Amino acid sequence: MSAAARRQFRPRLIPSIAALIALAILLGLGTWQVERLGWKTDLIKRVEAGLAADPVALPGRIDRPADWDYVRVQVTGRFLHDKEVYIGPRLYPRPDGRQEQGVHVLTPLVRDDGAGTVLIDRGWVPVDKRDPASRAPGQVEGGVTISAIARVPQDRAFMQPDNDPATRTFFWLDMQALAGIAGVERLAPLVLQADATANPGGLPIGGRTIVALKNDHLSYALTWYGLALTLIGVFIAASFRRREEP
């Protein structure tokens, strides 16, 4: 008598354990991305609100710098132009579409309220205007009030070159080294990126804050959950095996 073949759900132990582990990992990654989605959405709302609000006075003491990230602030004081440093390279878009290379000028500002010294990113200058003598009108003397966007200094990124404090050339914000150049024990834990208010002589060019907060977490979550569903389908299909009956 010929045998009739039937398919039954008969999962094997080792593949089942491996599938459960993989499923737990995929679901965990998907859930983590959902949590990140909520965090990033709240962050974007906070940043947009901060950028849309009127400037507020920078407090003398900043215990939670992250709460001030992307907040518009004002501060009054006196520039230490002889202590300025340069961070770059930085590109500036010209009207003809060219991207001109240059650096940003960072200058310590001694606050009038006696609350210490804060670093001001005054904006972009071309490479041939790095020398302060070549843009003397922009080296404003006396008291100034700066409107700016507060930023938390970012840590050194992977593969970034070493800074060269001896020539005041920086690629990333080493706040301890910058404080040493400014001649103070420590700087405020924020860098203030000056707004687009024109400086005498036109340089530096402020208003160079870049806001790039991508929110791809929903697509990432759907990807991980989709892979979890695919794994379940593949496991079920592979667990149906033929069983011979007389």
C-alpha positions as CSV (number, residue, x, y, z in Angstrom):
1,M,0.0,0.0,0.0
2,S,1.3,3.4,-0.9
3,A,2.0,5.8,2.0
4,A,0.2,9.1,2.4
5,A,2.2,12.1,3.3
6,R,0.8,14.5,5.9
7,R,2.3,17.7,7.3
8,Q,2.3,18.3,11.0
9,F,3.5,21.2,13.2
10,R,6.6,19.5,14.8
11,P,9.1,22.2,15.9
12,R,12.6,21.0,16.9
13,L,13.9,22.0,20.3
14,I,17.2,23.8,19.3
15,P,15.7,25.8,16.4
16,S,12.8,26.7,18.7
17,I,15.1,28.0,21.4
18,A,17.1,30.0,18.9
19,A,14.0,31.5,17.3
20,L,12.6,32.5,20.7
21,I,15.9,34.3,21.6
22,A,16.0,36.0,18.2
23,L,12.3,37.0,18.6
24,A,13.0,38.5,22.0
25,I,15.9,40.5,20.6
26,L,13.9,41.8,17.7
27,L,10.9,42.8,19.8
28,G,13.2,44.4,22.3
29,L,14.9,46.5,19.6
30,G,11.5,47.5,18.2
31,T,10.2,48.6,21.7
32,W,13.4,50.5,22.3
33,Q,12.9,52.4,19.1
34,V,9.3,53.2,20.1
35,E,10.7,54.7,23.4
36,R,13.3,56.6,21.4
37,L,10.5,57.9,19.1
38,G,8.8,59.5,22.1
39,W,12.0,60.9,23.4
40,K,13.0,62.4,20.1
41,T,9.5,63.8,19.5
42,D,9.6,65.6,22.8
43,L,13.1,66.9,22.1
44,I,12.1,68.3,18.7
45,K,9.1,70.1,20.3
46,R,11.3,71.5,23.0
47,V,13.9,72.7,20.5
48,E,11.3,74.3,18.3
49,A,9.7,76.1,21.2
50,G,13.1,77.3,22.4
51,L,14.1,78.7,19.0
52,A,10.7,80.4,18.6
53,A,10.7,82.1,22.0
54,D,12.2,85.5,22.8
55,P,15.7,85.5,24.2
56,V,16.0,85.1,28.0
57,A,18.8,86.3,30.3
58,L,21.5,83.6,30.7
59,P,21.5,82.7,34.4
60,G,24.7,83.1,36.4
61,R,24.6,79.5,37.4
62,I,23.8,76.6,35.1
63,D,23.3,73.4,36.9
64,R,21.6,71.5,34.1
65,P,23.2,72.5,30.8
66,A,21.0,70.1,28.7
67,D,17.9,72.1,29.7
68,W,19.4,75.1,27.9
69,D,20.4,73.4,24.7
70,Y,18.9,75.3,21.7
71,V,17.4,78.1,23.9
72,R,17.7,81.7,22.8
73,V,19.6,83.7,25.4
74,Q,21.1,87.1,25.9
75,V,24.2,88.0,27.9
76,T,26.1,91.3,28.4
77,G,29.8,91.6,28.9
78,R,33.2,92.4,27.4
79,F,35.0,90.4,24.7
80,L,38.5,89.1,25.3
81,H,39.6,89.4,21.7
82,D,43.2,88.6,22.5
83,K,42.0,85.1,23.7
84,E,39.9,84.2,20.6
85,V,40.3,80.7,19.1
86,Y,39.2,79.1,15.8
87,I,37.3,75.9,15.2
88,G,36.9,74.4,11.8
89,P,36.9,73.7,9.0
90,R,33.5,75.3,8.4
91,L,31.8,76.0,5.1
92,Y,29.7,79.0,4.2
93,P,27.2,79.0,1.3
94,R,27.8,81.8,-1.1
95,P,25.0,83.3,-3.3
96,D,26.5,81.6,-6.4
97,G,26.2,78.2,-4.8
98,R,29.9,77.8,-3.9
99,Q,30.8,76.5,-0.4
100,E,33.6,78.7,0.8
101,Q,35.9,77.2,3.4
102,G,36.7,79.1,6.6
103,V,36.6,78.8,10.4
104,H,34.4,80.0,13.3
105,V,35.7,82.5,15.7
106,L,35.2,81.6,19.4
107,T,35.8,84.5,21.8
108,P,35.5,84.5,25.6
109,L,33.1,87.0,27.1
110,V,33.6,88.3,30.6
111,R,30.0,88.8,32.0
112,D,29.1,92.1,33.4
113,D,27.1,90.5,36.2
114,G,30.2,88.9,37.7
115,A,29.0,85.4,36.8
116,G,32.3,84.4,35.1
117,T,33.2,83.9,31.5
118,V,31.2,82.3,28.7
119,L,32.5,81.3,25.3
120,I,30.8,83.0,22.3
121,D,30.8,81.4,18.8
122,R,30.7,84.7,16.9
123,G,30.4,83.0,13.5
124,W,32.2,82.3,10.3
125,V,35.2,84.0,8.7
126,P,37.0,82.9,5.5
127,V,40.4,81.4,5.8
128,D,42.2,84.6,4.6
129,K,40.4,86.6,7.4
130,R,41.4,84.4,10.3
131,D,43.9,87.0,11.4
132,P,42.0,89.5,13.6
133,A,44.0,92.4,12.1
134,S,42.3,91.7,8.8
135,R,38.9,92.3,10.2
136,A,39.6,94.9,12.9
137,P,36.2,96.7,12.7
138,G,34.6,93.5,14.0
139,Q,36.8,93.4,17.1
140,V,34.2,95.3,19.1
141,E,35.6,97.0,22.3
142,G,33.7,97.8,25.5
143,G,30.4,96.4,26.7
144,V,28.3,94.4,24.3
145,T,25.0,92.5,24.6
146,I,24.9,89.2,22.7
147,S,21.8,87.4,21.5
148,A,22.6,83.8,20.8
149,I,21.5,80.2,20.8
150,A,22.9,78.2,23.7
151,R,24.4,74.9,22.8
152,V,25.9,72.1,25.0
153,P,29.4,71.4,23.8
154,Q,29.7,68.1,22.0
155,D,32.2,65.5,22.9
156,R,35.0,64.6,20.5
157,A,33.7,62.5,17.6
158,F,35.3,59.4,16.3
159,M,38.3,60.0,14.1
160,Q,38.4,63.8,14.8
161,P,41.9,65.2,14.7
162,D,43.7,66.4,17.9
163,N,43.3,70.1,18.7
164,D,46.3,72.3,18.6
165,P,45.9,74.8,21.5
166,A,49.4,76.2,20.7
167,T,48.0,77.7,17.5
168,R,44.5,78.1,18.9
169,T,43.2,75.7,16.2
170,F,40.4,73.5,17.4
171,F,38.4,70.7,15.7
172,W,36.2,70.0,18.7
173,L,35.3,71.8,21.9
174,D,37.8,70.9,24.7
175,M,36.4,73.2,27.3
176,Q,39.2,72.6,29.7
177,A,41.8,73.7,27.1
178,L,39.7,76.6,26.1
179,A,39.4,77.8,29.7
180,G,43.2,77.7,29.9
181,I,43.5,79.9,26.8
182,A,40.9,82.3,28.3
183,G,42.9,82.5,31.5
184,V,40.1,81.3,33.7
185,E,39.6,78.2,35.9
186,R,36.5,77.2,34.0
187,L,34.1,78.4,31.4
188,A,30.3,78.3,31.5
189,P,29.2,74.8,30.4
190,L,27.5,76.2,27.3
191,V,28.7,77.7,24.1
192,L,26.6,80.6,22.8
193,Q,26.2,80.7,19.0
194,A,25.7,84.4,18.1
195,D,22.6,85.2,16.0
196,A,22.7,86.8,12.6
197,T,23.1,90.4,13.9
198,A,25.7,92.0,11.7
199,N,29.1,92.8,13.1
200,P,30.9,96.0,12.1
201,G,32.8,95.3,8.9
202,G,30.6,92.3,8.2
203,L,32.8,89.7,10.0
204,P,32.4,87.3,11.7
205,I,29.1,86.2,10.1
206,G,26.7,84.9,12.9
207,G,23.5,83.0,12.7
208,R,25.3,79.8,11.8
209,T,23.5,77.5,14.2
210,I,22.5,74.2,12.4
211,V,19.4,72.4,13.6
212,A,19.4,68.9,12.2
213,L,17.3,66.6,14.4
214,K,16.3,63.6,12.4
215,N,13.4,61.4,13.7
216,D,13.6,58.1,11.9
217,H,12.7,56.0,15.0
218,L,9.2,55.0,13.7
219,S,10.7,53.5,10.6
220,Y,13.3,51.7,12.7
221,A,10.6,50.3,15.0
222,L,8.5,49.1,12.1
223,T,11.6,47.5,10.6
224,W,12.4,45.5,13.8
225,Y,8.8,44.5,14.3
226,G,8.5,43.5,10.6
227,L,11.6,41.3,11.0
228,A,10.0,39.7,14.1
229,L,6.8,38.9,12.1
230,T,9.0,37.5,9.3
231,L,10.8,35.3,11.8
232,I,7.6,34.0,13.2
233,G,6.4,33.1,9.7
234,V,9.6,31.4,8.7
235,F,9.7,29.4,12.0
236,I,6.1,28.2,11.5
237,A,6.7,27.2,7.9
238,A,9.9,25.4,8.8
239,S,8.3,23.6,11.7
240,F,5.7,21.8,9.5
241,R,7.3,18.5,8.6
242,R,6.1,15.5,6.6
243,R,4.9,12.5,8.5
244,E,4.5,9.2,6.5
245,E,1.5,7.1,7.3
246,P,0.8,3.7,5.8
